Amino acid sequence: MNTSVTERAMLVSLSVSRWTGRKFDKRVTNEVNTRYGATDGGRFNKILMVQDALTAINKIVNEARTFNYNNTQPYSDEGWRILPAANFAKHASKLREYHGAFDAAVDTLTDGWASFKAAEKQRLNGLYVDSDYPRDIRREYGWKSSIRPLPSAGHLIVDIADEALAEAREELNASLRAALYAGHKDLYARLAEAIGHMADTLSESRADGKPPIFRDTLVENVRELCALLPALDILGDPKLQAIRRTAEEKLLVISADTLRTDERAREQVARDAAAILQTIPKVPTIEVPTLNALSDDSDELAKLSVLGDIYGNQ
């Protein structure tokens, strides 16, 4: 590929804060321990709210985080993930959609807060404590998606001796390449997990002689991952793409419904899945290129600023 890795990917993070709707009740915990003569016998956590409005928010957040995970690769423990440039438009559009749904759901919770609390007071009865509930529920919620360039050792400019600067750049480059390799290794692990689960499930034998029970997602999870891999593979790994194509040809031509009813087809796909699984290396061999500096720092930062605006919260 002619472009450097830094031009084929960027870093993104998704941070969402929310009210959990649960609270540890020390008083009730002590009462239960005393009643049964126990010491540290457990913790009583109250469910403060069971309203659909709260459930809707949690569902949106969980879906958004799953989408972000599936469409990116791990990078750092601080929440930054690698987003291939080829996946940017789809990623930005979907996160804007989730952000809008999140804001609307939080507004619904906020607007009905007083009536929701009244309903929970009746449900919890003697367990209800008004101070367990935030005075301003809207402040408990926040959404931020951020974007920044993939670092390059060539951007490291500090006032130190040339020899020390060269060493610092070498160390930064090594750490960045290690992060890219870890992200790429994660793609193999995801593929192995999805295909391995298919192989195990389809080869399952039940005591009653009936076919194994599984959801359509057994097939769809493999299909969705295979569809994502071309964009996620920013290193252009031919082995990974070859495995992907084999999986598409061998595992995705038969529907989940047919796999449930056709024993021969189910057994064949189970064998194929097991065989493909054996070709997936736990430690993939691929050379991560040295990360070259971008051509113009100011131009690239300006581009990333514009891209950040597309997420709707910059």
C-alpha positions in Angstrom: 0.0 0.0 0.0 1.3 3.5 -0.9 -0.1 5.3 2.1 1.4 5.0 5.6 -0.5 3.4 8.4 -1.0 6.8 10.0 -3.0 7.8 6.9 -5.1 4.7 6.9 -6.3 5.0 10.5 -7.1 7.3 13.4 -7.9 7.1 17.1 -11.4 7.4 18.5 -12.9 7.2 21.9 -16.4 7.0 23.2 -17.1 8.1 26.8 -20.7 7.8 28.2 -21.6 8.6 31.8 -25.0 7.5 33.2 -26.9 6.9 36.4 -26.8 3.3 37.4 -30.1 3.2 39.3 -28.6 1.1 42.0 -27.4 1.9 45.5 -25.7 -0.1 48.3 -27.9 -0.1 51.4 -25.6 -0.4 54.5 -28.5 -0.4 56.9 -30.4 -3.3 55.3 -27.1 -5.2 54.9 -26.3 -4.9 58.6 -29.8 -6.0 59.5 -29.6 -9.1 57.4 -26.1 -10.0 58.8 -27.4 -9.4 62.3 -30.5 -11.5 61.8 -28.5 -14.5 60.5 -25.5 -14.0 62.8 -23.3 -13.5 59.8 -20.1 -11.5 59.4 -19.7 -9.9 55.9 -22.4 -12.4 54.7 -23.3 -10.2 51.7 -24.2 -6.8 50.4 -27.7 -5.5 49.7 -27.9 -3.4 46.6 -31.2 -1.7 46.0 -32.7 -1.4 42.5 -33.8 2.2 42.6 -35.7 2.3 39.4 -37.4 -0.2 37.1 -38.9 2.3 34.7 -38.8 1.7 30.9 -37.3 5.2 30.5 -34.1 4.1 32.3 -34.0 0.7 30.5 -34.2 2.5 27.1 -31.1 4.6 28.0 -29.1 1.6 29.1 -30.0 -0.3 25.9 -28.8 2.6 23.7 -25.5 2.9 25.6 -24.8 -0.8 25.5 -25.5 -0.9 21.7 -23.3 2.1 21.0 -20.4 0.6 23.0 -20.8 -2.7 21.2 -20.9 -1.0 17.8 -17.8 1.0 18.7 -16.0 -2.1 19.8 -16.9 -4.1 16.8 -15.9 -1.4 14.3 -12.5 -0.6 15.9 -9.4 -2.2 17.3 -7.9 -1.9 20.7 -5.1 0.7 21.2 -4.8 1.9 24.8 -6.1 1.3 28.3 -7.5 4.8 28.4 -10.3 3.9 26.0 -8.7 5.0 22.7 -9.3 2.6 19.8 -8.0 2.4 16.3 -10.6 3.3 13.6 -9.7 2.5 10.0 -10.2 5.5 7.7 -12.3 3.2 5.5 -14.7 2.7 8.3 -14.9 6.4 9.4 -18.1 7.5 7.6 -20.1 4.5 8.8 -18.7 4.9 12.3 -19.4 8.6 12.5 -22.9 8.3 11.1 -23.9 5.5 13.5 -22.5 7.2 16.6 -24.4 10.4 15.7 -27.6 8.3 15.4 -26.9 6.7 18.9 -26.1 10.1 20.3 -29.4 11.6 19.1 -31.3 8.6 20.5 -29.4 8.9 23.8 -30.3 12.6 24.2 -33.9 11.9 23.4 -34.1 9.0 25.9 -32.4 11.1 28.6 -35.0 13.9 28.0 -37.8 11.4 28.5 -36.3 10.3 31.8 -35.7 13.9 32.9 -39.2 15.1 32.0 -40.9 12.3 33.9 -38.4 12.2 36.8 -40.9 13.4 39.5 -43.6 10.8 38.5 -41.0 8.1 38.2 -39.7 8.8 41.7 -43.2 8.7 43.1 -43.8 5.2 41.5 -40.5 3.9 42.9 -41.4 5.3 46.4 -44.5 3.1 46.3 -42.7 0.1 45.0 -39.8 0.2 47.4 -41.9 1.1 50.4 -39.7 1.0 53.5 -36.5 0.7 51.4 -37.2 4.1 49.7 -34.7 6.9 50.6 -35.2 10.2 48.8 -31.5 11.1 49.0 -30.6 8.0 46.9 -32.0 9.9 43.9 -30.1 12.7 42.1 -31.6 16.2 42.5 -30.7 16.9 38.9 -30.9 13.7 36.9 -29.8 15.3 33.6 -26.4 16.1 35.1 -25.8 12.4 35.6 -25.7 11.8 31.9 -23.0 12.7 29.4 -21.8 11.7 25.9 -18.5 12.4 24.3 -16.9 10.9 21.2 -13.4 12.1 20.4 -11.0 11.7 17.6 -7.3 12.3 17.1 -4.5 11.4 14.7 -2.6 8.1 15.1 0.7 9.3 16.6 3.9 9.1 14.7 7.4 9.1 16.0 8.2 11.7 13.4 6.0 14.2 15.3 8.1 14.0 18.4 9.8 17.4 18.7 11.5 18.2 22.0 14.5 20.2 23.1 17.0 17.4 23.8 20.2 16.2 22.2 19.9 14.6 18.8 21.0 11.2 20.1 18.5 11.2 22.9 15.8 12.4 20.5 16.5 9.6 18.1 16.3 7.1 21.0 13.0 8.6 22.2 11.5 8.4 18.7 12.7 4.8 18.3 11.0 3.9 21.6 7.8 5.7 20.6 7.7 4.0 17.3 8.2 0.6 18.9 5.3 1.2 21.3 3.1 2.3 18.5 3.9 -0.6 16.4 3.2 -2.9 19.3 -0.2 -1.3 19.8 -1.0 -1.8 16.1 0.1 -5.4 16.3 -2.1 -6.0 19.3 -5.0 -4.5 17.5 -4.4 -6.7 14.5 -4.0 -9.8 16.7 -7.4 -8.9 18.2 -9.0 -9.4 14.7 -7.7 -13.0 14.6 -9.0 -13.6 18.1 -12.4 -12.2 17.2 -12.6 -14.5 14.1 -11.4 -17.5 16.1 -14.0 -16.9 18.8 -16.9 -16.6 16.3 -15.9 -19.5 14.2 -15.0 -21.7 17.2 -18.4 -21.0 18.8 -20.0 -22.1 15.5 -17.9 -25.3 15.4 -18.7 -26.2 19.0 -22.4 -25.4 18.8 -23.1 -27.2 15.5 -21.2 -30.4 16.6 -23.1 -30.5 20.0 -24.9 -33.8 20.6 -27.9 -33.7 22.9 -29.0 -36.5 25.2 -32.4 -36.6 23.6 -31.0 -36.9 20.1 -32.5 -33.6 19.0 -30.4 -31.1 17.1 -28.5 -28.4 19.1 -30.4 -25.2 20.0 -28.9 -22.0 18.7 -30.0 -18.5 17.6 -29.6 -17.0 14.1 -26.7 -14.9 15.6 -24.5 -18.0 15.5 -24.3 -17.4 11.7 -24.9 -13.7 11.6 -22.1 -12.9 14.0 -19.6 -14.6 11.6 -21.2 -12.9 8.7 -21.0 -9.4 10.3 -17.4 -9.9 11.3 -16.4 -11.1 7.8 -18.1 -8.0 6.4 -16.1 -5.7 8.7 -12.7 -7.3 8.3 -11.7 -5.7 5.0 -12.0 -2.2 6.5 -10.6 -3.2 9.9 -7.5 -4.8 8.4 -5.4 -1.6 8.1 -2.2 -3.6 7.7 -3.5 -5.4 4.6 -2.9 -8.9 5.9 -3.4 -11.4 3.0 -3.6 -14.4 5.4 -6.4 -12.8 7.4 -8.3 -12.0 4.2 -7.8 -15.5 2.9 -9.3 -17.0 6.0 -12.2 -14.5 5.8 -13.0 -15.6 2.2 -12.8 -19.2 3.1 -15.2 -18.6 6.0 -17.6 -16.8 3.7 -17.5 -19.6 1.2 -17.8 -22.5 3.6 -19.8 -21.2 6.6 -22.2 -18.5 5.3 -23.9 -20.2 2.3 -26.4 -22.1 4.5 -29.0 -20.3 6.6 -29.4 -20.9 10.3 -32.9 -22.4 9.7 -31.4 -25.0 7.3 -28.6 -25.8 9.8 -31.3 -26.6 12.4 -33.2 -29.0 10.2 -30.6 -30.5 7.9 -28.3 -32.8 9.8 -25.9 -33.5 7.0 -25.5 -29.8 6.2 -25.0 -29.0 9.9 -22.3 -31.7 10.3 -20.5 -30.4 7.2 -20.5 -26.8 8.4 -19.3 -27.9 11.8 -16.4 -29.8 10.2 -15.6 -26.8 8.0 -15.7 -24.4 10.9 -13.4 -26.7 12.9 -11.0 -26.9 10.0 -10.9 -23.2 9.5 -10.4 -22.6 13.2 -7.2 -24.7 12.9 -5.8 -22.3 10.3 -6.2 -19.2 12.5 -2.9 -18.5 14.3 -3.0 -17.4 17.9 0.2 -15.4 17.2 -0.2 -14.0 13.7 3.0 -13.3 11.7 2.9 -9.9 10.0 5.3 -7.1 9.8 4.0 -3.8 11.2 5.6 -1.0 9.1 7.5 1.9 10.7 5.1 4.8 11.2 6.1 7.7 9.1 5.4 11.3 10.0 2.4 12.8 8.3 3.3 15.3 5.6 2.0 18.5 7.3 1.1 18.5 11.0 -1.1 21.6 10.7 -3.0 20.3 7.7 -3.6 16.9 9.3 -4.8 18.4 12.6 -7.2 20.6 10.7 -8.5 17.5 8.9 -9.1 15.8 12.3 -10.8 18.8 13.7 -13.3 18.7 10.8 -13.8 15.0 11.2 -14.4 15.5 14.9 -17.2 18.0 14.1 -18.9 15.2 12.2 -19.5 13.3 15.4 -21.7 16.2 16.6 -20.2 16.8 20.0 -16.9 18.6 19.4 
